[in-house]
Amino acid sequence: MWQTIGQPEALALLKHSPQTGSLARAYLFVGAPHIGKMTLALDLARTVNCQGSEPPCSQCQSCKRITDGKHTDIRIISLNSAKDSGDTKARVEISIDDIRELQHNASLPPFEGKYKVFIIDGAEYLSTEAANCLLKTIEEPPPQVIILLLTTEEPRLLPTVVSRCQRIELKPLPSAEIEKMLLESYGIDCDKARLLARLSHGCFGWALSVSIDDGYLAQRNQRLTEMFSLLTAGWEERFNYAAKLANDRKSAEEIIKLWLGWWRDVMLTKCGCKQAVTNIDYTPVLEKWDEVLSLSEVRDFIDSLQKSLNQIAINANLRLVFEILMLNIPRKERAPGQATSPVPIN
């Protein structure tokens, strides 16, 4: 059976194509992180190589080997792909050498299955040379080869590559559906399931991973507490905080997105739309800050946060980005009561 949750349109297309002989030779799966792109890719790989009568059966040797990551005809290429020994430096792009290796392997017949399936996870990280090299393979694919490109940032791909792929967009799931699955299939506590469903923004894979490891929720609480303290902090403390975040682009982006979600919730609270709030465990905190922040302050800082994300996307200086944020964040003489603690979620 297919492991992908939700995505009825994508599943309808991919289930129908092998039966009618209309499989594309290259697919582009587009969607947010943790929304299920890799799950769908492996589902398709199992389907085209399944030895059972109703693929994917998940029980035959081929399906099991794909699930275990041991099938010789299924290759995953990403920034984290195993490289030759000696180079431990984090990679920033998928290189032309990766694609040349793909082309060499694609030229050989399948070893143990019906199709060779190449999954490029994070296709937006293809270098220009690699993307152009891949284009030749997509235009004239060898027989019994399927190439799957997975991306969260479609605009970063070459238009010529996108145009030659069957594009499939994975859409966010309703939070109520995610909450129900966490409750019924995984036995997650009701309050925690509801919170994770809201925080997931429709990505079930994210909600499930966080339900297993509470590290994210602890880090989130710490980062929000730091933000609350900045609202009443002086300039020296604010700029020290900016300096602390100046060397980690990933963490900086995560923090700004977290802040953006919280300030959006303040705006929703001020406008009487509490039912749409994401950070539901911070409802009492939101209500207290709602009393001391004006709508114009909230709106203007949301705009500043969005501009900061745009600057990070074009590799702006992180310290400068955060220093500007520290200048723009509203400043209050004191916090409104005990406004830094969420409702406990077990």
GUVO-957628 format. One line per 3 residues: their letters; for each residue x, y, z of N, C-alpha, C. Coordinates in steps of 0.001 Angstrom, whole numbers, plus 500000, padded with zeros to 6 digits. Layout:
a	X,Y,Z,X,Y,Z,X,Y,Z  ...;
//
This chain:
mwq	500837,498812,500000,500000,500000,500000,500880,501250,500000  500288,502350,499516,501015,503611,499467,501137,504178,500874  502320,504682,501204,502586,505234,502527,502263,506725,502607;
tig	502100,507368,501469,501813,508803,501438,500459,509086,502080  500428,510094,502934,499204,510485,503638,498622,511718,502966  497308,511664,502691,496671,512779,502005,497082,512811,500538;
qpe	497163,513998,499971,497599,514207,498580,496779,513383,497588  495454,513497,497582,494628,512662,496710,494893,512877,495228  495168,514126,494829,495390,514399,493407,496690,513756,492928;
ala	497746,513909,493713,499035,513321,493339,498936,511806,493280  498285,511202,494260,498161,509744,494294,497313,509225,493149  496250,509947,492818,495391,509513,491718,496175,509451,490414;
llk	497014,510456,490183,497818,510495,488959,498856,509378,488940  499589,509228,490043,500688,508266,490059,500203,506820,490122  499046,506590,490704,498494,505235,490712,497988,504837,489331;
hsp	497476,505810,488604,496877,505537,487290,497946,505352,486206  499031,506117,486302,500038,506124,485229,500667,504762,484953  501121,504000,485968,501716,502691,485662,500720,501722,485028;
qtg	499454,501829,485399,498431,500923,484870,498151,501183,483403  498304,502437,482984,497990,502806,481590,499231,502963,480726  500394,502720,481321,501623,502865,480555,501968,504302,480236;
sla	501484,505240,481065,501720,506667,480800,502678,507298,481810  503568,506487,482350,504560,507021,483281,505442,508055,482601  505643,509189,483270,506611,510161,482777,508010,509659,483103;
ray	508981,510134,482387,510360,509718,482649,511022,510604,483690  510409,511780,483942,510944,512685,484969,509777,513395,485648  509804,513403,486983,508778,514076,487778,509439,515130,488662;
lfv	508685,516199,488908,509117,517228,489844,508091,517298,490969  508508,516913,492180,507642,516979,493356,507948,518272,494098  506944,519126,494222,507101,520442,494827,506292,520511,496119;
gap	506898,521008,497194,506156,521142,498437,507040,521578,499582  506420,521958,500677,507147,522434,501853,507983,521313,502469  508982,521658,503286,509757,520623,503979,508857,519732,504827;
hig	509143,518444,504832,508426,517443,505654,506975,517235,505218  506634,517613,503996,505245,517445,503578,504998,516067,502964  506075,515327,502658,505918,513962,502164,506490,513705,500787;
kmt	507390,514566,500317,507940,514391,498969,508759,513109,498858  509610,512840,499848,510425,511628,499798,509557,510385,499962  508555,510452,500827,507641,509317,500994,506954,508983,499681;
lal	506500,510018,498977,505839,509811,497687,506813,509256,496657  508045,509745,496659,509059,509255,495720,509334,507774,495938  509473,507365,497201,509731,505953,497493,508501,505097,497202;
dla	507313,505666,497400,506084,504960,497017,506088,504640,495530  506465,505622,494714,506497,505405,493270,507584,504397,492904  508743,504487,493574,509825,503530,493310,509384,502109,493635;
rtv	508664,501939,494747,508158,500612,495100,507119,500142,494080  506265,501056,493640,505192,500698,492711,505736,500148,491400  506725,500835,490823,507223,500424,489508,508122,499199,489590;
ncq	508583,498859,490794,509454,497690,490946,508810,496553,491725  507553,496723,492127,506880,495735,492964,506700,494401,492230  506872,493317,492968,506699,491972,492412,505328,491390,492748;
gse	504507,492147,493515,503193,491664,493912,502132,491960,492866  500934,491470,493116,499832,491644,492162,499169,493018,492274  499289,493663,493434,498695,494986,493640,499768,495928,494183;
ppc	500583,496491,493292,501700,497337,493735,501212,498687,494294  501960,499217,495274,503074,498574,495977,502546,497709,497118  502982,496469,497154,502461,495536,498159,503142,495701,499511;
sqc	504348,496269,499507,505150,496482,500723,505621,495183,501359  505316,494034,500734,505664,492737,501321,506686,491958,500488  506752,492219,499199,507681,491469,498346,509117,491905,498648;
qsc	510063,491124,498129,511473,491411,498390,511867,492789,497873  511366,493145,496686,511720,494430,496102,511228,495590,496959  509959,495531,497371,509400,496601,498206,510161,496726,499524;
kri	510472,495593,500132,511176,495614,501417,512581,496196,501273  513262,495830,500189,514630,496334,499995,514628,497838,499727  513606,498332,499032,513504,499775,498804,513228,500486,500130;
tdg	512319,499937,500924,512001,500519,502228,513228,500549,503124  514056,499514,503058,515258,499430,503895,516434,500214,503322  516253,500796,502131,517341,501549,501508,518452,500691,500958;
kht	518127,499445,500577,519148,498502,500111,519004,498117,498647  517984,498631,497969,517751,498251,496568,518789,498919,495679  519488,498122,494884,520596,498654,494088,520146,499553,492943;
dir	518883,499493,492566,518395,500295,491439,517754,501607,491888  517726,501865,493180,517159,503108,493698,518283,503951,494280  518528,505096,493701,519620,505961,494150,519054,507307,494613;
iis	519513,507771,495771,519115,509073,496293,520331,509992,496274  520176,511129,495627,521253,512113,495513,520818,513375,496248  521663,513845,497175,521337,515042,497938,522617,515680,498443;
lns	522477,516768,499195,523655,517394,499796,524325,516458,500792  523546,515521,501323,524077,514598,502329,524506,513265,501747  524526,513152,500425,524941,511898,499806,526361,511558,500242;
akd	526594,510280,500458,527926,509827,500869,528942,510139,499792  530015,510771,500195,531080,511102,499253,532340,510300,499588  533323,510457,498716,534584,509771,498945,535202,510230,500263;
sgd	535955,509357,500889,536532,509652,502205,537456,510861,502135  537619,511508,503293,538548,512629,503384,537879,513981,503418  536731,514166,502760,536074,515463,502701,534885,515471,503652;
tka	535055,516136,504791,533981,516209,505784,533273,517557,505753  533669,518446,504866,533066,519768,504776,531636,519661,504252  530729,520407,504878,529324,520393,504456,529210,520898,503025;
rve	528433,520194,502227,528269,520583,500835,527203,521660,500706  527376,522545,499745,526407,523617,499516,525699,523468,498180  526121,522473,497379,525457,522253,496100,525621,520806,495660;
isi	524710,520389,494798,524819,519079,494139,525619,519314,492865  526750,518664,492739,527714,519019,491706,527487,518274,490397  528192,518722,489390,528127,518079,488082,528672,516649,488153;
ddi	529603,516386,489086,530120,515023,489248,529014,514077,489718  528139,514583,490583,527005,513766,491034,526126,513371,489857  525893,514324,488951,525010,514061,487811,525708,513175,486777;
rel	526993,513338,486612,527726,512461,485694,527698,511017,486190  527784,510846,487504,527671,509506,488077,526271,508949,487845  525259,509818,487996,523873,509406,487703,523757,508937,486259;
qhn	524323,509711,485334,524242,509368,483919,524911,508028,483630  526052,507799,484271,526740,506516,484063,525886,505359,484559  525323,505499,485757,524480,504433,486309,523204,504245,485503;
asl	522665,505359,484973,521436,505277,484178,521661,504549,482855  522885,504578,482371,523179,503923,481094,523237,502400,481219  523313,501901,482447,523356,500463,482693,521946,499931,482933;
ppf	521651,498705,482558,520312,498154,482778,520058,497932,484263  518777,497881,484666,518457,497585,486069,519091,496269,486500  519568,496233,487746,520271,495051,488242,519316,494057,488900;
egk	518396,494557,489736,517497,493633,490435,516024,494012,490309  515708,495102,489654,514317,495521,489526,513920,495757,488083  512754,496355,487898,512242,496657,486562,512694,498037,486092;
ykv	512784,498970,487039,513175,500346,486717,514304,500804,487634  515173,501639,487072,516103,502392,487893,515436,503721,488230  515446,504068,489514,514823,505307,489958,515877,506161,490651;
fii	516062,507369,490138,517017,508317,490716,516238,509443,491376  516441,509624,492672,515731,510643,493441,516722,511746,493808  516486,512943,493308,517340,514087,493629,516620,514910,494685;
dga	517038,514745,495919,516398,515392,497064,517054,516751,497309  516267,517817,497164,516835,519169,497239,517355,519590,495880  516510,519437,494856,516939,519741,493486,517308,521211,493303;
eyl	516838,522068,494218,517184,523488,494125,518671,523721,494375  519363,522705,494917,520794,522846,495193,521664,522353,494033  521053,521961,492940,521833,521611,491757,522623,522825,491285;
ste	523911,522654,491071,524680,523749,490482,524195,523978,489056  524511,525126,488499,524076,525420,487125,524621,524381,486161  525883,524003,486348,526487,522995,485469,525795,521647,485643;
aan	525485,521294,486882,524820,520024,487142,523420,520001,486537  522699,521127,486668,521339,521202,486125,521349,521080,484608  522288,521747,483967,522381,521655,482506,522776,520253,482060;
cll	523640,519608,482835,524045,518233,482533,522857,517288,482695  522074,517484,483758,520897,516655,484001,519863,516827,482893  519793,518024,482337,518812,518325,481301,518928,517367,480119;
kti	520153,517005,479777,520360,516093,478654,519756,514718,478936  519890,514268,480175,519338,512959,480545,517817,512992,480578  517253,514097,481065,515794,514221,481119,515195,514281,479719;
eep	515889,514951,478802,515383,515076,477432,515431,513749,476682  516470,512962,476922,516618,511675,476238,516930,510588,477268  515956,510235,478091,516211,509266,479168,516443,507862,478625;
ppq	517355,507139,479225,517533,505736,478850,516255,504955,479180  516054,503827,478539,514869,503016,478863,514937,502510,480307  513759,502354,480904,513634,501832,482269,514353,502701,483307;
vii	514302,504010,483081,514869,504965,484030,513826,506032,484355  513646,506318,485636,512755,507388,486083,513559,508314,486997  513455,509607,486747,514167,510597,487548,513138,511424,488309;
lll	513327,511518,489632,512414,512264,490491,513172,513417,491141  512720,514629,490881,513318,515815,491484,512410,516295,492615  512978,516483,493798,512225,516935,494966,512715,518330,495341;
tte	511795,519277,495515,512227,520635,495829,511239,521361,496729  511782,522223,497574,510957,523137,498359,510987,524534,497754  511899,524781,496817,512068,526112,496232,512127,526006,494713;
epr	510995,525817,494118,510918,525636,492663,511525,526796,491864  511364,528068,492286,511928,529172,491494,513436,529104,491305  514127,528355,492162,515573,528258,492032,516009,527251,490966;
llp	515085,526482,490439,515420,525507,489403,515464,526173,488030  516261,525608,487139,516290,526113,485772,514921,525897,485116  514359,526923,484484,513059,526761,483825,513050,525636,482801;
tvv	514189,525409,482153,514253,524344,481155,514127,522964,481793  514638,522821,483021,514499,521555,483741,513053,521357,484170  512448,522398,484728,511059,522322,485186,510126,521966,484027;
src	510357,522575,482881,509450,522389,481740,509471,520970,481189  510524,520211,481492,510642,518856,480959,510237,517776,481971  509705,518218,483109,509258,517279,484136,507741,517315,484287;
qri	507177,516207,484700,505771,516177,485105,505704,516763,486506  505112,517935,486625,505102,518645,487901,503947,518166,488781  504273,517829,490048,503257,517414,491016,503471,518218,492293;
elk	502463,518980,492674,502562,519814,493874,501876,519121,495042  502595,519019,496151,502039,518444,497368,501520,519574,498248  500262,519476,498614,499605,520573,499321,499509,520289,500821;
plp	499517,521347,501642,499403,521165,503095,498095,520482,503474  498165,519644,504495,496977,518965,504992,496254,519869,505989  494942,519754,506103,494215,520503,507138,494715,520103,508519;
sae	494817,521082,509425,495332,520793,510764,494451,519780,511494  493141,519818,511236,492234,518861,511887,492554,517430,511474  492955,517245,510205,493297,515910,509714,494588,515415,510353;
iek	495567,516305,510490,496828,515932,511129,496594,515602,512595  495801,516417,513267,495491,516169,514673,494823,514808,514857  493902,514476,513981,493190,513197,514069,494147,512022,513897;
mll	495072,512123,512933,496022,511034,512704,496974,510860,513880  497427,511973,514459,498311,511885,515616,497602,511228,516794  496331,511541,516956,495552,510978,518054,495266,509496,517850;
esy	494726,509166,516673,494210,507821,516442,495285,506817,516036  496266,507254,515257,497265,506308,514745,498532,506243,515586  498811,507313,516341,500079,507350,517073,499897,507576,518570;
gid	498653,507721,519024,498380,507828,520456,498965,509047,521127  499112,510142,520391,499645,511373,520964,498587,512026,521853  499023,512585,522964,498123,513289,523872,497312,514350,523120;
cdk	496057,514537,523520,495133,515409,522801,495657,516839,522652  496098,517445,523758,496579,518829,523700,497839,518949,522844  498736,517976,522978,499971,518017,522201,499680,517798,520716;
arl	498764,516901,520403,498397,516649,519006,497804,517904,518375  496976,518591,519131,496360,519817,518615,497408,520890,518369  498349,521042,519305,499410,522037,519150,500288,521721,517947;
lar	500749,520466,517839,501633,520091,516730,500936,520227,515389  499649,519922,515347,498895,520066,514103,498879,521521,513655  498737,522439,514611,498745,523867,514267,500141,524324,513839;
lsh	501156,523902,514591,502528,524344,514303,503079,523756,513008  502520,522638,512562,503069,521925,511403,502823,522636,510083  501866,523547,510045,501487,524235,508805,501142,523242,507690;
gcf	500478,522167,508077,500006,521211,507083,500986,520127,506711  502134,520046,507384,503163,519050,507063,503146,517942,508111  502513,516837,507785,502357,515757,508749,503698,515177,509187;
gwa	504641,515056,508271,505950,514505,508608,506638,515316,509698  506500,516622,509640,507096,517482,510669,506424,517220,512008  505090,517189,512020,504354,516973,513271,504734,515640,513900;
lsv	504876,514608,513088,505213,513287,513611,506620,513262,514190  507565,513882,513510,508947,513876,514002,509069,514637,515323  508363,515752,515443,508428,516540,516675,507707,515828,517814;
sid	506677,515046,517484,505964,514303,518531,506863,513259,519182  507867,512795,518449,508794,511790,518967,509907,512427,519787  510336,513621,519381,511440,514321,520040,510969,515699,520488;
dgy	510920,515918,521788,510439,517183,522334,511487,518293,522287  512626,518014,521686,513688,519018,521633,513248,520293,520938  512459,520141,519883,512015,521334,519155,511159,522229,520030;
laq	510203,521639,520760,509305,522441,521588,510079,523154,522690  511077,522499,523262,511894,523137,524294,512679,524305,523706  513249,524104,522518,514009,525168,521858,513084,526323,521473;
rnq	511897,525989,521011,510908,527023,520643,510571,527890,521857  510319,527263,522993,510000,528022,524198,511148,528944,524596  512370,528434,524471,513536,529250,524813,513651,530459,523892;
rlt	513458,530230,522585,513584,531327,521618,512486,532370,521801  511270,531941,522122,510190,532899,522357,510441,533684,523645  510955,533017,524676,511275,533699,525924,512337,534769,525686;
emf	513341,534453,524865,514365,535444,524518,513750,536633,523798  512788,536360,522916,512139,537448,522193,511344,538346,523146  510643,537739,524096,509893,538531,525069,510826,539459,525851;
sll	511999,538927,526211,512941,539742,526979,513473,540905,526146  513593,540710,524828,514082,541776,523959,513096,542939,523889  511822,542658,524079,510813,543718,524024,511003,544749,525134;
tag	511622,544337,526234,511857,545252,527359,513342,545535,527565  514181,545042,526676,515634,545168,526843,516152,546502,526323  517333,546872,526819,518012,548062,526307,518778,547748,525036;
wee	519385,548782,524457,520053,548618,523164,521254,547671,523247  522006,547755,524339,523197,546897,524456,522809,545424,524444  521783,545075,525209,521336,543679,525240,520813,543235,523875;
rfn	520112,544124,523208,519575,543778,521887,520689,543517,520870  521689,544404,520873,522759,544236,519881,523669,543069,520225  523803,542730,521481,524538,541526,521862,523821,540279,521334;
yaa	522504,540311,521391,521722,539193,520862,521918,539087,519345  521926,540210,518657,522152,540207,517202,523513,539616,516859  524531,539965,517666,525877,539451,517410,525932,537943,517613;
kla	525169,537435,518573,525173,535996,518877,524648,535176,517708  523758,535766,516904,523126,535030,515804,523773,535294,514449  524887,536011,514459,525455,536475,513198,526167,535402,512391;
ndr	526387,534197,512960,527197,533199,512270,526440,531937,511866  525152,531924,512086,524380,530716,511786,523146,531089,510983  523248,530994,509680,522171,531432,508792,520914,530584,508964;
ksa	521086,529287,509150,519924,528419,509303,519137,528752,510571  519854,528898,511696,519189,529239,512954,518535,530609,512869  519204,531548,512209,518648,532891,512065,517321,532858,511316;
eei	517288,532087,510246,516051,531976,509466,514947,531304,510283  515305,530261,511032,514321,529569,511864,513737,530505,512922  514599,531310,513528,514146,532225,514574,513207,533284,514008;
ikl	513561,533832,512866,512706,534864,512271,511357,534291,511872  511337,533075,511336,510059,532451,510989,509215,532188,512232  509878,531781,513323,509167,531558,514581,508566,532865,515087;
wlg	509373,533929,515083,508874,535239,515508,507725,535698,514622  507872,535471,513322,506833,535898,512388,505499,535234,512718  505551,533943,513051,504332,533235,513422,503717,533788,514691;
wwr	504568,534130,515672,504051,534652,516935,503422,536029,516749  504082,536905,515994,503534,538252,515774,502265,538199,514924  502206,537248,514024,500960,537047,513275,499833,536680,514247;
dvm	500156,535837,515223,499151,535438,516210,498701,536625,517061  499637,537534,517374,499249,538735,518115,498255,539553,517289  498551,539668,516001,497651,540434,515127,496271,539785,515065;
ltk	496238,538447,514938,494967,537738,514895,494196,537927,516210  494921,537908,517327,494287,538101,518632,493680,539500,518731  494429,540500,518250,493936,541874,518300,492709,542057,517417;
cgc	492639,541273,516345,491522,541418,515400,490352,540491,515720  490429,539796,516855,489329,538932,517258,489257,537624,516507  490388,537151,516011,490421,535894,515238,491252,534842,515977;
kqa	490972,534658,517249,491774,533746,518074,491700,532300,517600  490613,531945,516897,490469,530564,516448,491512,530203,515387  492142,531212,514776,493150,530957,513740,494577,531016,514265;
vtn	494741,531197,515575,496068,531293,516170,496815,529968,516041  498112,530046,515758,498961,528854,515634,499559,528443,516978  500100,529395,517704,500760,529106,518981,499724,529029,520095;
idy	498890,528009,520057,497743,527929,520962,498145,527725,522420  499342,527190,522673,499785,527035,524054,500206,528362,524668  500357,529390,523831,500716,530719,524308,499520,531666,524306;
tpv	498307,531144,524278,497123,531999,524222,497077,533029,525346  497312,532657,526622,497306,533673,527689,498380,534735,527485  499540,534328,526970,500631,535269,526713,500242,536237,525602;
lek	499653,535711,524544,499213,536548,523425,498207,537593,523891  497299,537175,524744,496274,538096,525228,496890,539227,526058  497938,538913,526826,498585,539946,527639,499364,540930,526771;
wde	500096,540405,525779,500837,541307,524894,499899,542080,523984  498744,541510,523687,497729,542208,522898,497339,543528,523567  497364,543557,524895,496940,544738,525638,497963,545872,525579;
vls	499240,545549,525351,500279,546588,525408,500874,546922,524039  500583,546112,523026,501089,546381,521677,499975,546951,520812  500276,548007,520091,499284,548583,519190,499272,547818,517876;
lse	498181,547939,517145,498067,547245,515857,499130,547735,514880  499436,549005,514916,500457,549543,514005,501840,548992,514357  502142,548828,515651,503420,548241,516059,503536,546810,515562;
vrd	502458,546074,515721,502461,544674,515287,502619,544586,513774  501838,545379,513064,501889,545346,511599,503265,545741,511083  503839,546809,511658,505142,547284,511178,506245,546273,511456;
fid	506184,545585,512610,507250,544626,512904,507089,543361,512064  505883,542969,511765,505676,541849,510832,506317,542177,509492  506132,543406,509049,506743,543842,507789,508266,543779,507880;
slq	508825,544180,509025,510281,544119,509210,510791,542679,509191  510043,541775,509819,510439,540367,509830,510430,539778,508423  509409,540108,507649,509326,539590,506284,510474,540125,505428;
ksl	510810,541397,505613,511939,541972,504875,513245,541282,505268  513367,540939,506552,514580,540250,507014,514729,538883,506359  513616,538146,506251,513662,536849,505569,514090,537012,504112;
nqi	513573,538036,503464,513937,538286,502063,515424,538607,501945  515958,539351,502919,517378,539687,502898,518247,538457,503114  517830,537586,504027,518581,536353,504262,518590,535484,503018;
ain	517479,535465,502285,517377,534654,501070,518371,535086,500003  518787,536350,500043,519766,536817,499051,521150,536998,499687  521376,536259,500803,522688,536192,501455,523175,537529,502007;
anl	522261,538306,502576,522662,539560,503224,523450,539260,504495  524164,540250,504981,524940,540115,506210,523993,539859,507383  524172,538708,508061,523247,538317,509119,523257,539296,510291;
rlv	524428,539736,510673,524494,540645,511827,523750,541943,511524  523920,542440,510320,523235,543675,509935,521726,543462,509899  521299,542306,509397,519873,541995,509354,519268,542028,510743;
fei	519948,541387,511714,519414,541334,513073,519543,542673,513795  520591,543430,513490,520705,544747,514120,519566,545662,513684  519186,545573,512420,518044,546362,511944,516760,545902,512631;
lml	516629,544576,512822,515460,544061,513542,515419,544585,514974  516595,544636,515612,516645,545119,516992,516220,546578,517086  516481,547350,516028,516040,548742,515997,514528,548847,515787;
nip	513969,547867,515069,512557,547949,514691,511599,547273,515664  512113,546360,516500,511218,545665,517414,510668,546668,518437  509361,546656,518678,508790,547602,519651,509458,547465,521016;
rke	509612,548592,521707,510262,548584,523019,509266,548997,524086  509139,548160,525130,508218,548411,526229,509008,548504,527537  508499,549284,528460,509187,549478,529739,509204,548200,530569;
rap	508126,547420,530495,508063,546177,531264,507125,545202,530572  507295,543918,530889,506419,542885,530328,505057,542958,531013  503980,542636,530314,502632,542687,530890,502362,541507,531805;
gqa	502772,541599,533075,502555,540488,534004,503505,539346,533697  503114,538154,534061,503928,536953,533807,503581,536446,532408  504197,537069,531397,503794,536799,530012,504820,536008,529231;
tsp	505612,535185,529892,506646,534456,529181,506542,532947,529297  505473,532444,529864,505354,530991,530067,504169,530421,529312  504368,529392,528484,503257,528768,527782,502473,527850,528698;
vpi	501315,527448,528216,500571,526411,528917,501336,525103,528742  501649,524369,529831,502444,523135,529694,501790,522120,528772  502585,521538,527880,502135,520463,526984,502966,519252,527297;
n	502338,518190,527762,503069,516984,528137,503336,516093,526932;
//
